[in-house]
Amino acid sequence: MRAEGIEAIREYRFAAEACGGPGKGLRDRLAKAGLQDWRADFALPEQGLLIEVEGGGWVHGRHNTGAGFAADLKKYDAAARLGWRIYRCDPAMIKSGRAIETIQILMQQGRAA
């Protein structure tokens, strides 16, 4: 993304931001809101876009277990309820250039909305 001039924030704590930001009392604020301190791989806050790179698909990683899959769905559900759009891609989509093309399309759509 950097090579394309896209300024993304890595490991963005979207739930923490929704609860007043990091700092004292964050765990309590998250718990009261029914949230966890989730992180998105990348975020474009001005676009309302979270980007998740789904790794481990071919090596039976955490995301492929029942519990891991369910935890990811809970995270994406929370992000959507907080008003985020979520784009999910895998390393092959990144290598081929498909992911950056889609991110650019989503950025254009976000500006038009």
C-alpha positions, 0 to 999 in steps of 0.5 A, a space after each residue: 500500500 505504501 508503494 501506491 501512496 496509501 497511508 494505512 495504519 497497521 494493527 489498528 485497535 478499532 474497538 479501543 478507538 470506539 471506546 474512547 481510545 487506549 489508556 486507563 480503564 480501557 478493559 472496563 470500557 470495552 467490557 461494558 460495550 461488549 467488545 474486545 481489544 480487537 486489532 485490524 491488520 490495516 485501517 484507513 480510518 478516513 475511508 471507514 475501511 479495515 483490511 484483514 489479511 487472512 493467513 494460515 489458510 493452507 497450513 491449518 492455522 488458528 483462523 481455520 479452527 472452529 473457535 478461530 473462525 467463530 472469533 474472527 466472525 465476532 470481530 468482523 460483526 463488531 467492526 460492521 456494527 461500529 460502521 466499518 467496511 471490512 475487506 478480507 484478502 489473502 497473501 496470493 491476492 496481495 502478490 498478484 496485485 488484486 488486493 491493492 486494486 480492490 482497496 483502491 476501488 473501495 477507497 473510490 467508493 468510500 469517497 463517493 458515498 
